[in-house]
Amino acid sequence: MIPRPELLTTLSGSYELTAGATVSGDLIDAVRLALPFLDLRPGDSGEIDVRLDPELGAEAYRLTAGSRGVEIVAGGRAGAFYAAQSLHQLLPDASYRFSERTSWPVPGVRIEDAPRFAWRGLHLDVARHFSPKREVLRLIDLMAVHKLNRLHLHLVDDQGWRVESRAYPRLHEVASYRARTAINYYREPEAYDGLPHGGYYTLDDLAEIGAYARARCVTVVPEIDVPGHASAILAAYPEFGATGERHEVLDRWGISPAILSPLPPTVEFLVTIFDELIGALGETPYVHIGGDEVVLDHWAASAEIVAYRDSLGLATANDLQAWFLRRLADALAERGARTVVWDEAFVSGGLRQDTVVMPWRGMGVGRRAAAAGHDVVATPVFPLYFDYAESASADEPMAIGDAIGVEDVAAFRPAPGEWTEEERARVMGVQAQLWTEWVQDLRTVDYRMWPRACALAEVAWSGAGGEDFAGRLEEHLGRLDAIGVEYRPPAGPRPWQRRRPHRASKVRVVDVMARIDGMTHDAESTRPSM
Ligand code: ACM
């Protein structure tokens, strides 16, 4: 099974579950939802009996299968849902297909299980290349199979805005679209595909995504990345920018100087957007506000912004950025949501204590955030940026760099042994990132995500990739085949998955890590000032 349960013992005896079997007890809706192909009917002393035991953690469960049927004891709805997911993995791979088969053998087994980490996340960049709603719902289904429970949607970047706004309709009308996309690699002459790209979720779509996810024990974490990465917003509403000038929705990659203004009208604009997002998604315990890769030059060049900074008694543009993010976090707290940021925002200082930090530039800055008392979700480029190729082979499809293999992910430890007990206790969990500059089509999302996300799920659930992970993964690929996931085969890409001809050369992950170390160093040693 993947992720590996804490304890699994095989027992003698087995049970034949047939379609229309009965389910009894508590939390039966979660079990029925997880196993739709069994067409389970509520009944007394069911063949699957589910009991709530509040002594267990909400996500924990015990499962016993034997000749008399299946007994589940769960700490909460999530525990019952995950017990059902484990039960499903005990059945033949064919149970992951739609079929007319009505009878499924359950081997005798006893499982005791609970997750090591509360935050078991996948991030998807829907700004650089849009994933339509149906793909997001499918990803949530795949997350459920793997007991992953946080879906971080990167909803805006320089290259696109991806949500309807009734208050600010030019966001979806103008900012969700670009006329073409760069296809040249770094330092190559500019080249474009000439193809329009766009798309956005309506608020009704977002409501559906939120509800669909909640039913499957997944929390959607929306990200509105500010104050940088703002070209698309400023193509629609230039008045919220530092210069007041209209920008274009960017059609190329890299860090842009486009930046929102920190003045009150921009804060009000963003809070209105938060209200629309939270109103649509429903219960939203976390909202991500970015804070990464901010170029503060346009703030320094604006007399109005400098005067505003002075009026607040703040010394530097960096202090003003910290103040701006803090105001947004306070507004989110009033709405019942905790703020999540990338690690630059921690380095800028001034965060609310309850702000969750995602250290993408490495676990060094993650440790400092943990030591400062912030909850941390481990998100380092290596090995959790799934936009990197799995190997350095020239056959791999175009990627931002290489190489991050499934074994690198399985070897990752979100709460390293050399950290203090207090620092380790701050690690809420772990999350993989799929940025989509080089993921132009949805088949490539599958290829990049799986099976590395299986390794992520194992690390997130068990705290570590189990020694027998490789063997279990081989079996698990049969389930992914049955579901129809176009994962990367262990031996490398299939002919149609190979790289399309392109002039580009890739950067090695070691080079990128050196660059990131440099950025971390810069972030620590120089505080930008006006
Ligand atoms: C990031 O990769 N800029 C979070």
Residues whose N, C-alpha, C, O or C-beta is under 5 A from the ligand:
A	BS01	ACM	D292 E293 W342 W360
